[in-house]
């Protein structure tokens, strides 16, 4: 395991140093006193490999420290988007080492963490105990914990301000209490500027700019939707000024942060468009400009989405995978089974494409969450059992 750099202090009884290799090893320590009496204790050390420092090269995620390709497999840990604004806390459920160890036992290498801009920015309608510095501190601590366990953290702007009452509105409130069609420039730009300043220099953190855009439902067409998605500003059918993907990329890069950035497709991130189509253009025609060339596309896929079969995956998703890294930031199904996600994961594996399953929340049912677990020890639901089995089959 690489204990050459460890030493034992006979006067202090402390084992000190830095292990050089990740892995688990069983160690026996024997102590003998001046009378010759002795005692032994055996314990196991588990040393995690460092979380990879990620950059984009062509259509692949790469570990900049090793030059090797990285394909992420993980889960979404929901709670940070709603608990704070609902006044119940910052998280929903335990977020400590024991909880992370349970996640890691599924062979998880990435956790996506949904966030709320009003809580991060400390807006006045959020309980101060769960907002501003307190919220930022909690998120930072959890990211550090994930990274120390060798897990990449994906920070996702999930709920945002802005009154929207049009097609598919999740709520009528102008507060960040539901999914909006696009983020608002008034709070999303300060949010990403602050998040980028907080985590710049740590490329084991990915920035997912906005959870599930559905601009076209507000604007009335795919083309006007993509234009709003990219450029923001005044968009038909949306009452507030929109933060487009380009403006959010600019906000992140203005801080000097080099983190990989994810941009989610239309129709709740399920629609990546069709190459060469005039009525349903591909996301490839609207990708924001990034001076660092560290953009990845986020795709969500559930059994109840429109693009829910291999024919669609091949025609819409595969052409994007050929050009830029794709991360399936949410996959799942609402039938307490895994008949959809298992072939989806197998297909994504064949494309060397990353994916994360929604959601590691014990209070989510396997139909309405859908929830992967029934407790925070990692006991899987019927749906989660298929995900766990597949992740474990991939090996370390």
N, C-alpha and C positions, 0 to 999 in steps of 0.2 A: 504493500500500500504506500510505500514511500515515507517511512518514519525516520529517515536518516537525519532529518533536521530537528528531531525532537530530543529533548534532554530531560533528565530527572534531577531535581535539586534535592540532595540528601538532607540539607538543613531546613528547607522549606516544605518539602513533600509535594512540590508542584511539578507537573509535567508541562514543559513549555516548548514553544517552537512552532513551525509552520509545516504541516504535512504537504508533501509534494505531489500526491496522486489521489484522485477521487476513488472512493470505494468504501467497503465495510471490512473491518478487521476486529477479531477478538483478541483482547489483551489481558494477560494475567499479571498482576502486581503482587509481589511477595515482600513483606517487611519483616525484618528480624531485629529484635531489641538487644540490649547489652547482655541479657541473661541467656540469649540463644533461643528464646521463644519466638515463634514466627506465625504469621497469618497471611492468607492470600485472598485476593478478590479478583474476580474475572468480570470484564465488561466489554461491550462492543462500541467501537468508534465508527460512526458513519460520517464520511467527508463528502460533501456535495461538490461536483464540478461547478465552476463559476458559470453564471448565466451568460450565454453568448452575447458578445457585442455585435449588433447586427447592422449591416449595410446592404444595399441593393447592388447587384452586378447583373446587368442584362435582365433576365426574367427570373432571377433567383435571389433568395435571401442568403447572405453569406455571413459567417463568423469572421469578423475582421481580424481577430487574433490568430486564427488558425488557417484562414483561407478556404475553409470547408463549407459546403452548402448546409443550410439549416432548414429542416421542415418541421414546423411546430405542430404539436398535438396537445389539445388542452380542453379547458372548460371555461364557461362564463360564471363569474361569481357575482350574482345580482344583489342589490341592496343599497349600494352607495348612491343610486339615482333617486330612490324614493323615501328611504327611512328618514333622512334629514329634513326633507321638505314636509313630511307628514308629522314631524315632531316626535318620532319614536326613538331616535338615536342617529348614529352615523352609519352603522351597518345593520344588517339583518342576520343575526347568528354569529357564531364565534369566528374570529379572524386571527387566531393565535397559532403558535407552532404546532400544536396538536392537530388543529384543523388543517393546516397546510400539509402536514405529514400524511393525513388521510387523502388529500387531493393527490399528493405525489405518489401514493401507493398505486394509483391507476396508471402510472407511467406518463404522467402529465408533464409537459415541458413549457406550457404557456397558460396563463390565466388572464382572461379579459375582465376588466373591472369597470362597469358602467358608473359614470359620475353625473353630477348635477351642477350646472354652472351657477345657479343661485346660491348653492351651499358653498361652493369653492370661493365665489366672489363676495360672499358675506352680505347678500342682499337683505334688506330690512325686514322682509316678511318671514325670514327663516330664523328659528330659535338660535340665538348666538352660541349656545352650547354646542350646536351641531353645524356651525358655519364658520367661515373665515379661517382664522389661524388654527382653530380646533379641527376643522374638517381637513385642512391641508396637512396638518401634522399626522392625522390618522391615515390619510392616503399615503403619505410619504413613508410612514412606518410599515404599512402593509406592502408597499412596493419593495422596500428594503428587505423585508422578511421573505418575500417571494424570490428575489434575486439571490439572497443568501442560501436559498435552497436550490439554486441552479435553474430557477423558473423565470422565463421572460414575462414581464407585465405589459399588458395592452390596456392603455387608458382610453376609454371611450366616452365622448360627450353624448349623453343619452337624452336627458331632459333639459329643455331650454325655455326661455321666456318667449312671449309673443302671442297675441290673441289671434286664433284661427278658428273659424266656424264653417269652413267650406267642406268639400267632399272628403269623407273619411276622417273628419276631425276627431281627435281622441278626447277632447274636452273643450270647454268654451273659455277657460281661464287664461289670462295673459301671463300667469305665473308658470314656473317650470314644474308642472305637476303631471305632464303627459308628453307623449311623443308628438312633436310638431312636424310640419312638412319640410321645413328647413330651419337652421338656427338663426337667431337674431343677431345682427351685427353689434348692437349696443352692449351685449354681455358676452357673446361667444368670442369676439376678438380679444377683449381683456382676459377671458378665461384661458385661451390658448397661449397668449403671451405669458401669462403667469405660470401655467403648467410647464411650458417650454423652459422658462427661466429656472424653475424648480428642478427639472430633471435633465437639463442639458449636461453633456459630459458622461451620461449613463446611457449607452446605446443598447442596454438590455431592457429598455422601455420603448414601446411603440406607441405612437399617437394615432388613434382612430378618430378622425375629425368630427364625424357625426353618425350616429347610430343607423337610422333607417330613413333616408330621404324619400319623400313622395311628392316632390315639387310638381310633377306633371299632373297630378290629380287636382292641384290648385290652379295651375296655369292653363290647363285645358288641352295640352298636346305634349307628345314626347319631345318634340324639338324645343318648344318654349320651356319645358321642364328642365331639359339639359342645360339650356342657356341660363336659367335661373340658378341651377345647381352649380355651375361654374362661376358665373359672374356676380350673382347676388344682386344687391341693390333693390330697386323697386320691381317686384315680380307680380304679374297678374294674379288676382285671387288671394294674395297674402297681404295683410294690413300693415305689417311691420317691415322695416328695412332688413333684408336678408344678408347674412354672412355667406357669401359663396365660397366654394372650395379654394379658389385662387387666393382670396383675401385671408383665409385661415392658414394656408401654406405660407403666405407672406408673413403673417404674424409669428408663426413658429420660427421661420428662418431669420427674422429680424433680430432674434435673441442670440443668434450664433449656435442654436441647437442643430445637431446633425442627425437626430433620431429619424428612423424610418417612419413615414406617414402613411396611414391607410385612408383611402377615400371610398366610401360605400356607393354602390350603384343605386339606381332609381327603384321605384315600387318596393319600398322597404328593403333595399339593398339586394333584392332578388333579381332585378332586371339589369343586365349588363348590355342590353341592346344587341342588334344583329349587324354584323359587318356588311357594309355596302348597301344597307337599307336606307331609304330616304324618309320613311315614316317612323322607323324605330331604330335610330342611329346607335352605333356602338359607343360605349363609354370611351373607347380608344380615341374617338374624335374630339373628346371634351376634357381629356386629362389636364389638370393644371400644370403650369410650368414650375419646375423645381430646380433651382440652381445646383442643388446637391444630387439630383437624380436618384432620390431615395423614396420614390412613391411606390406603394403597393395598392392593389385594388381589393376592397372588402366585398365579399359576396355572402349573402345569407340564404339558406336553403332549408325549407321545411316541407313536409309532405302536403301541406295545404296551400303552398305557393303555386304560382303559374308555371315557373320553370322547375318542375319536379320530376323530370324523367331524363334518361340518358341522351335521348335525341336532342333535347334542349341544352343539356350540359355540353354536348359536343358542338352544337351550332353557335351558342352564345358565350359559353364560359371558356371553352378550350382555345378559341382564337385570342382571348385576353391573356390566358396563361402563357401563350406562346410569345407574348410581347413584354409583359411585366409580371412581377410576383403577384399571385392571388392568395389571399388568406380568407378562408370561409369562416368569418368571425362568429357566426351562429349557424349551427345545424341542429335539427331535431324533428320530432314527430309527436303528435298529440293522441296516440292510441295505446300508450303504455306498452309498446312493443318496439322492435328495432328493425322491422322489415324494410323501412325506408332508409334509415341512416347507415345500416350495414353495407348495402351496395353503394351508397353514396361515398362512404369512407373508403371503400375498396377502389372506387373510380378515382377519387382524389389522390389516393396512394399511387395509383398508376401514373398520375400526372405530376407526382412529386410536389403536391400542393398542400399547404397547411390548413388545419381546421380545428375548430373549437365547438364543443357541444354545449347547448343551453339546457339547464342551468344547474349549478351546484348549490341548490337551495332545498333544504329539507322540508320547508313549509310550502313548497310548490307541488301540486299534484302532478302525476305523470301525464295527465290529460290536459290540464289547463296551464301548466307552467311553460313548457313541460319540465318536470323536475327529474333530475338524474338520481337523486338519493332520498332515502327516507329518514336518515339521521346523519349527523356530522362526523360519525365514524367512517362514513363512506359506504354504508349498506345500500346497494343499488335498488332502484325501482325496476319494474319490468323493462322499461325503456333504457334505464341506465345500465342494466346488466349487459345489454348488447354493446353499448359504448365501451364499458369497462373491459369486456372480453376482447374487443377488437384492439384497444389501446395496448393491453398486456401482450397481445399476440405480436406486436411490432418489435418487442424486445427493447433493450436499452441502447 
